[in-house]
Amino acid sequence: MFLPRRRSTVIALAICIAFSIWYFNHVQYNLRPLAPLLSSQDSLKQPQSPSEDIPAPKPPPQTPIQDHGASGPVPPPQPAPPTGPKIKAQKPEHYPVQSIIPLPGGTPAKISKIQHVFSIETSDDRAEREERLAAVKKSFVHSWQGYKKHAWKQDELRPVKGGFLTTFGGWGATLVDSLDSLWLMDLKDDFEDAVKAVKDMDFSSPNMEDLNVFETTIRYLGGFLGAYDVSNGQYPILLSKAKEVGEFLYGAFDTPNRMPVTRWKWDSAPETKQEAHPNALVAEVGSLTLEFTRLAQLTGDPKFYDAVQRITNVFDEHQKLTVLPGLWPVIMDAQRGQFDDVGFTLGGMADSTYEYLPKQHMLLGGLTQQYRKMYEVTLAPIMKHIFFRPMTPDDADILVSSGVRVNGNAETIVPDFEGQHLGCFTGGMIGIGAKIFDRSEDLKTARRLVDGCIWAYNHTQTGIMPEIFNMVPCQDEQCKWDEDRWLKFVGIKTRRIEGIPEGLSDVEKGRWVASADRIPPGFSAIKDRRYILRPEAIESIFIFFRMTGEKKYQDAAWRMFTAIENYTRTDIANSAIDDVTAETPGKDDRMESFWLAETLKYFYAIFSDPEVLNLDTYVLNTEAHPFKRPIAP
């Protein structure tokens, strides 16, 4: 639900040159987080072997964030707030569609239920649940009030110093992203204020030169559609704004092959012919289906569905032709519609491509089997190559989602045994797929993935999972803890080059590094120690609780929430922190919009009545915006 759970300016020529240099020197990808700055989808780096990391090129350059803080550099002059929508006249497309692909027609098919049938709770359980629910709502209100006071109608709040950042077009990303959360938490006065505020937003001209089409789609288009659906269509302005955003973004698809320009120079697009990027992130191309499909359903305009269905058809055509058949690589040539790269993951930069396959099946009412087929084709290589069981001191039966690199002519598949917070969405995805496609055997896999993320939360100093880490793979089915083997991996994986005493054995070196770098037993390395208020772990825990009704998942959620609240709360709101292994982490002064749109929504929903965000009523986009599902009679 990267950062992968999050992405900024990509200049096609510069990237192409950088990519060519990398490719011809056989350098592996560095899929480090694209967005400590801008993203909700991060990434992973693929090691060649347990003892060697291959040098990697930098990811696409980031668009500088406009920082409008309470202190620090004076911000550049800002345009006067618009007084009302100014829709630019539609100009003829350079590459118009000749034949529109229509939405599938007919009566929605019967799809198996996802949610558990909950029994009546005891008075003690209800009191505990409602107490926890109130605490989550209190946290949301605290952050929302901080946003209103310090960053109203801006993209992102600075939760430590005050002020705001312009990160996603300057339209007010946090405001739009939070709309359906406000409704679900019964904060109706704040919801009404926010709806009034969006009336004057001008979605014809972002306050950024290059626009991230994916982020704009999931946060703005998804935000308006989700708010419209949960409020039962009571606010037509929300659908009007959704269409305004959709019409604007539709210009990014005006390319020779109708693949979208993912980092879009929107201002020159009407006059200049454009092409999709030769090096595009697969998630940014393959994760637009839910939002544009729902827009087509609500407006009756099939061109929005046509735009994303053409993408799906390309992905479908090439799914079994990649170097790891069944999976799509992290980087694709969107200009040619090719998938020749060699790095694969369900983490950042690829995640929601896979997440959307079962969800699109639900949103289309099961009227096409294409998305089911594509999802089921992915499962064999995912189970074989991506998920792994790590060795832990408590011999936990858990799984972690990692990544692989294919070497040579598809001769060697090299796993990295690297986990990401973003990868925690996989437990929920596999669980949903198990339910709706009647694959009961996959439920155990889903449970082990969810339990793996809970394990990672439980075993750090703060009780919070890091962004990116490594673990030691099991050698056999018994997977008994071997401390010497763990310490050897710690010594091998360390990037520390100074301070290590000479003459140490591999085990002694690992013990020294584990102590000096605060690496808890079970982790072999922690490559990114931050927590940036991510939702993916609680997302899957919420889904799995709704599928099973097992209270232990509510208890796990509560431990996570209290730890997060304890270490991230500021006087203004909540902030990302820099090191989950430290006794007193520093605060990064960032609060991405997904904190209110996703993280706190999932925490709220897991302690709510099961009808709140009922998974048999709604399908949630990767920003947790709920779209109404067509229901079979």
C-alpha positions as CSV (number, residue, x, y, z in Angstrom):
1,M,0.0,0.0,0.0
2,F,6.8,2.8,-1.3
3,L,8.2,3.1,-0.6
4,P,7.6,0.1,-1.3
5,R,5.1,2.2,-0.1
6,R,6.9,6.4,-3.0
7,R,10.2,10.2,-7.1
8,S,10.9,13.4,-8.7
9,T,12.4,14.9,-11.8
10,V,13.8,12.5,-14.4
11,I,15.5,14.1,-17.4
12,A,15.2,11.4,-20.0
13,L,18.5,12.2,-21.8
14,A,20.6,12.4,-18.7
15,I,19.1,9.1,-17.4
16,C,19.7,7.4,-20.7
17,I,23.4,8.4,-20.6
18,A,23.8,7.3,-17.0
19,F,22.0,4.1,-17.6
20,S,24.1,3.3,-20.7
21,I,27.3,3.9,-18.7
22,W,26.1,1.6,-16.0
23,Y,24.8,-1.1,-18.4
24,F,27.9,-1.5,-20.5
25,N,30.1,-1.7,-17.4
26,H,27.8,-4.4,-15.9
27,V,27.1,-2.4,-12.8
28,Q,24.2,-3.4,-10.7
29,Y,21.3,-1.2,-9.7
30,N,21.3,0.7,-6.6
31,L,17.7,0.8,-5.6
32,R,18.2,3.0,-2.6
33,P,15.2,5.0,-1.5
34,L,14.2,7.4,-4.2
35,A,12.5,9.4,-1.7
36,P,13.8,10.2,1.6
37,L,12.7,13.5,0.0
38,L,9.7,13.0,-2.2
39,S,8.6,9.4,-2.2
40,S,6.2,7.0,-0.7
41,Q,8.0,4.2,-2.5
42,D,11.6,3.3,-1.5
43,S,13.8,0.6,-2.8
44,L,16.6,-1.9,-2.5
45,K,20.2,-2.6,-3.4
46,Q,21.1,-6.0,-4.7
47,P,24.3,-7.5,-3.4
48,Q,26.2,-10.0,-5.6
49,S,27.0,-12.3,-2.8
50,P,27.0,-12.3,1.0
51,S,30.5,-11.0,0.9
52,E,30.4,-8.4,-1.8
53,D,28.3,-5.4,-2.7
54,I,28.5,-4.3,-6.3
55,P,29.1,-0.5,-6.8
56,A,25.9,1.1,-8.1
57,P,24.9,4.2,-9.9
58,K,22.9,6.9,-8.3
59,P,19.1,6.8,-8.8
60,P,17.4,9.4,-11.0
61,P,18.1,13.0,-9.7
62,Q,15.6,14.5,-7.3
63,T,13.6,17.6,-7.9
64,P,14.7,20.2,-5.3
65,I,12.1,20.5,-2.5
66,Q,10.9,24.0,-2.0
67,D,11.4,24.6,1.8
68,H,9.2,27.3,3.4
69,G,10.3,26.9,7.0
70,A,9.8,29.0,10.0
71,S,13.6,29.5,10.0
72,G,16.3,29.1,7.4
73,P,16.6,30.3,3.8
74,V,14.1,32.8,2.5
75,P,11.8,31.0,0.2
76,P,11.4,32.1,-3.4
77,P,8.4,34.3,-4.2
78,Q,5.2,32.3,-4.5
79,P,2.3,32.9,-6.9
80,A,-0.8,34.5,-5.5
81,P,-3.4,31.9,-4.4
82,P,-5.8,31.2,-7.2
83,T,-9.3,32.5,-6.8
84,G,-10.9,29.7,-8.7
85,P,-10.2,26.9,-11.1
86,K,-8.7,28.0,-14.4
87,I,-9.0,25.1,-16.8
88,K,-6.8,25.5,-19.8
89,A,-8.5,25.0,-23.2
90,Q,-7.9,21.5,-24.4
91,K,-5.5,21.4,-27.3
92,P,-5.5,18.6,-29.9
93,E,-3.4,15.6,-29.0
94,H,-0.3,14.8,-31.0
95,Y,-1.0,11.1,-30.8
96,P,-4.8,10.7,-30.4
97,V,-6.3,7.3,-29.7
98,Q,-8.1,5.9,-32.7
99,S,-10.3,3.3,-30.9
100,I,-11.1,3.5,-27.2
101,I,-11.0,0.3,-25.1
102,P,-14.3,0.3,-23.2
103,L,-14.8,-0.7,-19.6
104,P,-15.8,-4.4,-19.2
105,G,-19.6,-4.7,-19.3
106,G,-22.1,-7.0,-17.7
107,T,-23.2,-8.1,-14.2
108,P,-20.3,-8.2,-11.6
109,A,-19.1,-11.7,-10.9
110,K,-19.3,-13.3,-7.5
111,I,-16.0,-12.9,-5.7
112,S,-15.2,-14.7,-2.5
113,K,-15.4,-12.7,0.7
114,I,-12.3,-11.3,2.4
115,Q,-13.5,-10.3,5.8
116,H,-13.9,-12.6,8.8
117,V,-17.4,-12.8,10.3
118,F,-16.8,-11.2,13.7
119,S,-18.6,-12.4,16.8
120,I,-20.0,-10.1,19.5
121,E,-17.0,-8.8,21.6
122,T,-17.0,-8.9,25.4
123,S,-17.4,-5.6,27.3
124,D,-13.8,-5.7,28.3
125,D,-12.5,-6.2,24.8
126,R,-14.8,-3.4,23.5
127,A,-13.6,-1.0,26.2
128,E,-9.9,-1.8,25.4
129,R,-10.5,-1.4,21.7
130,E,-12.4,1.9,22.0
131,E,-9.6,3.3,24.3
132,R,-7.0,2.4,21.7
133,L,-9.2,3.9,18.9
134,A,-9.5,7.2,20.9
135,A,-5.7,7.3,21.2
136,V,-5.2,6.9,17.5
137,K,-7.8,9.6,16.7
138,K,-6.2,11.9,19.2
139,S,-2.8,11.5,17.4
140,F,-4.5,12.2,14.1
141,V,-6.1,15.4,15.4
142,H,-2.8,16.6,16.8
143,S,-1.1,16.3,13.5
144,W,-4.0,17.7,11.5
145,Q,-4.2,20.7,13.8
146,G,-0.5,21.2,13.3
147,Y,-0.9,21.1,9.6
148,K,-3.8,23.5,9.7
149,K,-1.8,26.0,11.8
150,H,1.5,25.8,10.0
151,A,1.0,24.5,6.5
152,W,-2.7,24.9,5.5
153,K,-3.3,24.2,1.8
154,Q,0.4,23.3,1.3
155,D,1.9,20.0,0.4
156,E,3.7,19.0,3.5
157,L,4.1,20.2,7.1
158,R,7.5,20.6,8.8
159,P,6.6,19.1,12.1
160,V,9.6,20.3,14.2
161,K,10.3,23.9,13.1
162,G,6.9,24.7,11.5
163,G,6.5,25.9,8.0
164,F,6.0,23.7,4.9
165,L,7.6,22.0,2.0
166,T,6.4,22.0,-1.7
167,T,6.9,18.4,-2.8
168,F,3.9,17.4,-5.0
169,G,2.8,20.2,-7.2
170,G,2.1,22.7,-4.5
171,W,-1.7,22.1,-4.5
172,G,-2.0,20.9,-0.9
173,A,-1.1,17.2,-1.0
174,T,-1.6,16.6,2.7
175,L,-5.0,18.2,2.6
176,V,-6.3,16.1,-0.3
177,D,-4.6,13.0,0.9
178,S,-6.4,13.4,4.3
179,L,-9.9,13.9,3.1
180,D,-11.3,10.4,3.5
181,S,-9.4,9.9,6.8
182,L,-11.3,13.0,8.2
183,W,-14.6,11.5,7.1
184,L,-13.9,8.0,8.5
185,M,-12.8,9.5,11.8
186,D,-16.0,11.4,12.0
187,L,-14.2,14.8,11.9
188,K,-16.9,16.2,9.8
189,D,-16.3,19.9,10.6
190,D,-12.7,19.5,9.5
191,F,-13.8,17.6,6.4
192,E,-16.2,20.4,5.5
193,D,-13.4,23.0,5.9
194,A,-11.1,20.9,3.7
195,V,-13.8,20.5,1.0
196,K,-14.3,24.2,0.9
197,A,-10.5,24.7,0.6
198,V,-10.2,22.4,-2.5
199,K,-12.8,24.4,-4.5
200,D,-10.2,27.1,-5.3
201,M,-7.3,24.7,-6.1
202,D,-6.1,25.2,-9.7
203,F,-5.1,21.8,-11.1
204,S,-4.1,23.2,-14.5
205,S,-0.7,24.5,-13.4
206,P,1.4,22.9,-10.7
207,N,4.0,24.9,-8.8
208,M,6.7,22.6,-10.1
209,E,8.4,22.3,-13.5
210,D,8.4,18.5,-13.6
211,L,5.5,16.5,-12.2
212,N,5.5,13.0,-10.8
213,V,2.5,11.5,-12.5
214,F,2.3,8.4,-10.3
215,E,2.5,10.4,-7.0
216,T,-0.1,12.9,-8.3
217,T,-2.4,10.1,-9.3
218,I,-2.3,8.2,-6.0
219,R,-2.4,11.2,-3.7
220,Y,-4.6,13.7,-5.5
221,L,-6.7,11.7,-7.9
222,G,-7.0,8.9,-5.4
223,G,-7.7,11.3,-2.6
224,F,-10.6,12.9,-4.3
225,L,-12.1,9.7,-5.5
226,G,-11.8,8.0,-2.1
227,A,-13.4,11.0,-0.3
228,Y,-16.2,11.0,-2.9
229,D,-16.9,7.3,-2.4
230,V,-16.7,7.2,1.4
231,S,-19.0,10.2,1.7
232,N,-21.5,8.4,-0.6
233,G,-21.3,11.1,-3.4
234,Q,-22.7,13.8,-1.1
235,Y,-20.0,16.3,-2.3
236,P,-20.1,16.6,-6.1
237,I,-17.1,19.0,-6.0
238,L,-14.9,16.1,-5.1
239,L,-15.7,14.2,-8.3
240,S,-15.4,17.4,-10.2
241,K,-11.9,17.9,-8.8
242,A,-11.0,14.3,-9.5
243,K,-12.0,14.8,-13.2
244,E,-10.0,18.1,-13.3
245,V,-6.9,16.2,-12.1
246,G,-7.6,13.3,-14.4
247,E,-8.0,15.5,-17.5
248,F,-4.8,17.3,-16.6
249,L,-2.8,14.0,-16.1
250,Y,-4.3,12.5,-19.3
251,G,-1.9,14.8,-21.2
252,A,1.0,12.7,-19.9
253,F,-0.3,9.7,-22.0
254,D,0.0,11.7,-25.3
255,T,3.0,9.7,-26.6
256,P,3.4,7.6,-29.7
257,N,2.8,4.3,-27.8
258,R,0.4,5.9,-25.3
259,M,2.7,5.0,-22.4
260,P,2.8,7.8,-19.9
261,V,5.6,10.3,-19.3
262,T,6.2,9.5,-15.6
263,R,8.2,12.6,-14.8
264,W,6.3,15.0,-16.9
265,K,7.2,18.5,-18.2
266,W,3.6,19.4,-18.2
267,D,3.9,23.1,-19.3
268,S,5.6,22.3,-22.7
269,A,3.5,19.2,-23.4
270,P,0.7,20.9,-25.4
271,E,3.1,22.4,-27.8
272,T,5.9,19.8,-27.9
273,K,5.7,16.2,-29.0
274,Q,6.7,13.9,-26.1
275,E,7.8,10.3,-25.6
276,A,7.8,8.1,-22.6
277,H,11.1,7.6,-20.8
278,P,13.5,4.8,-21.9
279,N,14.3,4.2,-18.2
280,A,11.2,4.4,-16.2
281,L,10.4,2.9,-12.8
282,V,8.0,0.0,-13.3
283,A,5.8,1.0,-10.4
284,E,5.3,4.5,-11.8
285,V,4.0,3.1,-15.1
286,G,2.1,0.0,-13.8
287,S,0.4,1.5,-10.8
288,L,-2.2,3.9,-12.3
289,T,-4.9,1.4,-13.0
290,L,-7.2,1.7,-10.0
291,E,-7.4,5.5,-10.0
292,F,-8.1,6.0,-13.7
293,T,-10.5,3.0,-13.8
294,R,-12.5,4.4,-10.9
295,L,-12.6,7.8,-12.6
296,A,-13.9,6.2,-15.7
297,Q,-16.6,4.3,-13.7
298,L,-17.8,7.4,-12.0
299,T,-17.7,9.9,-14.9
300,G,-18.7,7.4,-17.6
301,D,-15.8,8.5,-19.7
302,P,-14.0,5.4,-21.0
303,K,-10.9,7.2,-22.1
304,F,-9.5,7.1,-18.6
305,Y,-9.8,3.3,-18.5
306,D,-8.4,3.1,-22.0
307,A,-5.3,5.0,-20.9
308,V,-4.4,2.4,-18.2
309,Q,-5.7,-0.7,-19.9
310,R,-3.2,-0.1,-22.8
311,I,-0.4,-0.2,-20.2
312,T,-1.7,-3.5,-18.7
313,N,-1.8,-5.1,-22.1
314,V,1.9,-4.3,-22.6
315,F,2.7,-5.7,-19.2
316,D,0.7,-8.8,-19.9
317,E,2.3,-9.3,-23.3
318,H,5.8,-9.2,-21.8
319,Q,5.3,-10.9,-18.4
320,K,6.7,-14.2,-19.5
321,L,9.5,-12.7,-21.7
322,T,11.6,-11.1,-19.0
323,V,14.9,-12.6,-17.7
324,L,12.9,-13.8,-14.7
325,P,9.7,-14.9,-16.4
326,G,6.5,-13.9,-14.5
327,L,8.1,-10.8,-12.9
328,W,8.8,-7.3,-14.3
329,P,12.1,-5.7,-13.6
330,V,12.4,-2.5,-11.6
331,I,13.4,-0.5,-14.6
332,M,11.6,-0.6,-17.9
333,D,11.9,1.1,-21.3
334,A,8.5,2.8,-21.5
335,Q,9.5,4.4,-24.8
336,R,9.7,1.0,-26.5
337,G,7.5,-1.0,-24.1
338,Q,10.4,-3.3,-23.2
339,F,11.4,-5.0,-19.9
340,D,15.1,-5.9,-20.4
341,D,16.5,-5.1,-17.0
342,V,17.9,-7.6,-14.5
343,G,16.9,-6.3,-11.0
344,F,13.7,-7.6,-9.5
345,T,11.9,-6.9,-6.2
346,L,8.4,-6.4,-4.7
347,G,9.9,-3.5,-2.7
348,G,10.2,0.1,-3.7
349,M,9.9,1.2,-7.4
350,A,8.1,-2.0,-8.3
351,D,5.7,-2.7,-5.3
352,S,2.3,-1.4,-6.3
353,T,2.5,-2.9,-9.8
354,Y,1.9,-6.2,-8.2
355,E,-0.4,-4.9,-5.4
356,Y,-2.8,-3.6,-8.0
357,L,-3.3,-6.9,-9.9
358,P,-5.8,-8.4,-7.4
359,K,-7.2,-5.0,-6.5
360,Q,-8.0,-4.2,-10.1
361,H,-9.7,-7.6,-10.5
362,M,-12.0,-6.5,-7.6
363,L,-12.6,-3.0,-8.9
364,L,-13.7,-4.4,-12.2
365,G,-16.1,-6.7,-10.5
366,G,-14.3,-9.8,-11.8
367,L,-15.6,-9.1,-15.3
368,T,-12.2,-9.9,-16.9
369,Q,-9.8,-12.6,-15.8
370,Q,-6.7,-10.8,-17.2
371,Y,-5.6,-9.4,-13.8
372,R,-6.2,-12.7,-12.0
373,K,-4.1,-14.5,-14.6
374,M,-1.3,-12.0,-14.3
375,Y,-1.3,-12.1,-10.5
376,E,-1.2,-15.9,-10.5
377,V,1.6,-16.0,-13.0
378,T,3.7,-13.8,-10.6
379,L,3.3,-16.1,-7.6
380,A,5.6,-19.0,-8.6
381,P,8.7,-16.8,-9.1
382,I,7.8,-14.7,-6.1
383,M,7.5,-17.7,-3.8
384,K,10.7,-19.2,-5.2
385,H,13.0,-16.2,-5.5
386,I,11.7,-13.2,-3.6
387,F,10.4,-14.4,-0.2
388,F,12.9,-16.0,2.1
389,R,12.9,-17.3,5.7
390,P,15.5,-15.6,7.9
391,M,17.4,-17.2,10.8
392,T,16.4,-15.6,14.1
393,P,17.3,-16.1,17.8
394,D,13.8,-17.2,18.6
395,D,13.6,-19.6,15.6
396,A,10.6,-17.6,14.3
397,D,8.6,-19.1,11.4
398,I,8.5,-15.9,9.4
399,L,9.2,-14.6,5.8
400,V,10.7,-11.5,4.5
401,S,10.3,-10.0,1.0
402,S,13.6,-9.2,-0.7
403,G,15.0,-8.8,-4.2
404,V,17.2,-10.6,-6.7
405,R,19.5,-9.8,-9.6
406,V,19.8,-12.0,-12.6
407,N,23.4,-12.4,-13.8
408,G,24.7,-13.3,-17.2
409,N,22.3,-14.8,-19.7
410,A,19.7,-15.6,-17.0
411,E,22.1,-18.2,-15.7
412,T,22.4,-17.1,-12.1
413,I,19.8,-15.6,-9.8
414,V,21.5,-13.8,-6.9
415,P,19.3,-12.9,-3.9
416,D,20.1,-9.9,-1.7
417,F,18.3,-11.1,1.5
418,E,17.4,-7.5,2.1
419,G,14.1,-6.4,3.7
420,Q,12.3,-3.1,3.3
421,H,9.6,-1.5,5.3
422,L,7.9,-0.9,1.9
423,G,7.9,-4.7,1.3
424,C,5.6,-5.2,4.2
425,F,2.6,-4.7,1.9
426,T,3.1,-8.2,0.5
427,G,1.4,-9.9,3.4
428,G,-1.8,-8.1,2.8
429,M,-1.5,-8.6,-1.0
430,I,-1.0,-12.4,-0.7
431,G,-3.8,-12.6,1.9
432,I,-6.3,-10.8,-0.4
433,G,-5.2,-12.9,-3.3
434,A,-5.7,-16.0,-1.3
435,K,-9.2,-15.0,-0.4
436,I,-10.6,-13.6,-3.6
437,F,-9.0,-16.3,-5.8
438,D,-9.7,-19.2,-3.5
439,R,-6.1,-20.0,-2.9
440,S,-6.3,-21.1,0.7
441,E,-2.8,-22.5,0.6
442,D,-1.4,-19.0,0.3
443,L,-2.8,-17.9,3.6
444,K,0.1,-19.4,5.5
445,T,2.5,-17.5,3.3
446,A,0.6,-14.3,4.0
447,R,0.6,-14.9,7.8
448,R,4.4,-15.6,7.8
449,L,5.0,-12.3,5.9
450,V,2.9,-10.3,8.3
451,D,4.6,-12.0,11.2
452,G,8.0,-11.1,9.7
453,C,7.2,-7.4,9.7
454,I,5.9,-7.6,13.3
455,W,9.2,-9.4,14.2
456,A,11.2,-6.6,12.7
457,Y,9.3,-4.0,14.8
458,N,9.7,-6.0,18.0
459,H,13.5,-6.4,17.8
460,T,14.8,-2.9,17.6
461,Q,15.7,-0.5,20.4
462,T,12.7,1.7,19.7
463,G,10.2,-1.1,18.7
464,I,10.1,0.4,15.2
465,M,11.2,-1.3,12.0
466,P,14.0,0.3,10.0
467,E,13.6,1.3,6.4
468,I,16.1,-1.2,4.9
469,F,18.0,-4.1,6.5
470,N,19.6,-7.4,5.8
471,M,19.0,-10.8,7.5
472,V,20.7,-14.2,7.3
473,P,18.8,-16.8,5.2
474,C,18.0,-20.2,6.7
475,Q,20.2,-23.1,5.5
476,D,17.6,-25.8,6.0
477,E,14.0,-26.3,7.0
478,Q,14.8,-26.6,10.7
479,C,16.4,-23.1,10.6
480,K,18.0,-23.2,14.1
481,W,19.7,-20.2,15.4
482,D,23.5,-20.2,14.8
483,E,25.1,-17.3,16.5
484,D,28.5,-17.7,14.9
485,R,27.0,-17.8,11.4
486,W,25.0,-14.7,12.2
487,L,28.2,-12.9,13.4
488,K,30.0,-13.9,10.3
489,F,27.3,-12.3,8.1
490,V,27.4,-9.2,10.3
491,G,31.1,-8.9,9.6
492,I,30.7,-9.5,5.9
493,K,27.9,-7.1,5.4
494,T,29.3,-4.2,7.3
495,R,30.2,-1.0,5.4
496,R,32.4,0.2,8.2
497,I,36.0,0.7,7.1
498,E,37.4,2.4,10.2
499,G,37.8,1.5,13.8
500,I,37.6,-2.3,13.5
501,P,40.6,-3.8,15.4
502,E,43.1,-5.8,13.4
503,G,43.6,-9.5,13.7
504,L,40.0,-10.5,14.5
505,S,38.4,-13.7,13.3
506,D,35.3,-13.4,11.2
507,V,33.2,-14.1,14.3
508,E,35.0,-11.7,16.5
509,K,34.8,-9.0,13.8
510,G,31.0,-9.6,13.6
511,R,30.7,-9.3,17.3
512,W,32.6,-6.0,17.4
513,V,30.5,-4.6,14.5
514,A,27.2,-5.7,16.0
515,S,28.1,-3.9,19.2
516,A,29.5,-0.8,17.6
517,D,26.7,-0.4,15.1
518,R,23.8,-1.5,17.3
519,I,22.8,-4.4,15.1
520,P,20.2,-6.5,17.0
521,P,20.6,-10.3,16.8
522,G,18.8,-11.5,13.7
523,F,19.6,-8.5,11.6
524,S,22.9,-8.8,9.6
525,A,23.0,-5.2,8.6
526,I,20.8,-2.1,8.8
527,K,21.4,0.0,5.7
528,D,18.8,2.7,6.4
529,R,17.9,3.3,10.0
530,R,15.2,5.8,9.5
531,Y,11.5,5.5,10.1
532,I,9.6,8.0,8.0
533,L,6.1,7.3,9.3
534,R,5.5,4.5,6.8
535,P,2.2,2.5,6.7
536,E,3.1,-0.8,5.0
537,A,3.4,-2.9,8.1
538,I,0.2,-1.8,9.8
539,E,-1.5,-2.0,6.4
540,S,-0.9,-5.8,6.2
541,I,-1.6,-6.3,9.9
542,F,-5.0,-4.5,9.4
543,I,-5.8,-6.6,6.4
544,F,-4.8,-9.9,8.1
545,F,-6.8,-9.0,11.2
546,R,-9.9,-8.3,9.1
547,M,-9.4,-11.7,7.4
548,T,-8.8,-13.8,10.5
549,G,-10.3,-11.9,13.5
550,E,-7.3,-12.8,15.6
551,K,-6.9,-10.3,18.4
552,K,-3.1,-10.8,18.6
553,Y,-2.9,-8.6,15.5
554,Q,-4.7,-5.8,17.2
555,D,-2.3,-6.2,20.1
556,A,0.7,-6.1,17.8
557,A,-0.7,-2.9,16.1
558,W,-1.1,-1.3,19.5
559,R,2.5,-2.0,20.4
560,M,3.6,-0.5,17.1
561,F,1.4,2.6,17.5
562,T,2.6,3.4,21.0
563,A,6.2,3.0,20.0
564,I,5.7,5.3,17.0
565,E,3.8,7.9,19.0
566,N,6.5,7.8,21.7
567,Y,9.4,8.5,19.4
568,T,7.9,10.6,16.6
569,R,5.5,13.1,18.3
570,T,6.5,16.7,18.3
571,D,4.8,19.8,19.7
572,I,3.3,20.4,16.3
573,A,2.6,17.0,14.8
574,N,4.7,13.8,14.2
575,S,8.1,13.6,12.5
576,A,10.2,11.0,10.7
577,I,13.1,9.9,12.8
578,D,16.7,9.1,11.8
579,D,17.6,6.0,13.7
580,V,15.3,3.3,15.1
581,T,18.3,1.6,16.8
582,A,19.2,4.6,18.9
583,E,17.9,5.3,22.4
584,T,17.0,8.8,21.5
585,P,16.5,9.1,17.7
586,G,16.8,12.5,16.0
587,K,13.8,14.0,14.2
588,D,14.1,14.7,10.5
589,D,11.4,17.4,10.4
590,R,9.4,15.6,7.7
591,M,5.8,14.5,7.8
592,E,4.8,13.1,4.4
593,S,1.1,13.1,3.6
594,F,0.8,9.4,3.9
595,W,1.1,9.7,7.7
596,L,-2.5,11.0,7.8
597,A,-3.7,9.3,4.6
598,E,-2.5,5.8,5.4
599,T,-0.6,5.1,8.6
600,L,-3.0,6.6,11.1
601,K,-6.0,5.5,8.9
602,Y,-4.9,1.8,9.2
603,F,-4.2,2.2,12.9
604,Y,-7.7,3.7,13.3
605,A,-9.4,1.1,11.2
606,I,-7.9,-1.9,13.0
607,F,-9.6,-0.7,16.2
608,S,-12.8,0.3,14.5
609,D,-16.0,-1.5,13.9
610,P,-15.4,-4.0,11.0
611,E,-17.8,-2.0,8.8
612,V,-15.3,0.9,8.7
613,L,-13.3,0.2,5.6
614,N,-15.0,-3.1,5.0
615,L,-12.8,-4.9,2.6
616,D,-15.7,-6.5,0.9
617,T,-17.1,-3.0,0.2
618,Y,-14.0,-1.1,-0.7
619,V,-10.7,-1.7,-2.5
620,L,-7.9,0.5,-1.3
621,N,-5.4,2.2,-3.6
622,T,-1.7,2.3,-2.6
623,E,-2.3,5.5,-0.7
624,A,-5.2,3.8,1.3
625,H,-7.9,5.7,-0.5
626,P,-11.1,3.5,-0.6
627,F,-12.9,3.0,-3.9
628,K,-16.3,1.3,-3.9
629,R,-16.3,-2.1,-5.4
630,P,-19.1,-3.3,-7.7
631,I,-21.0,-6.0,-5.9
632,A,-22.5,-9.1,-7.5
633,P,-26.3,-9.5,-7.0
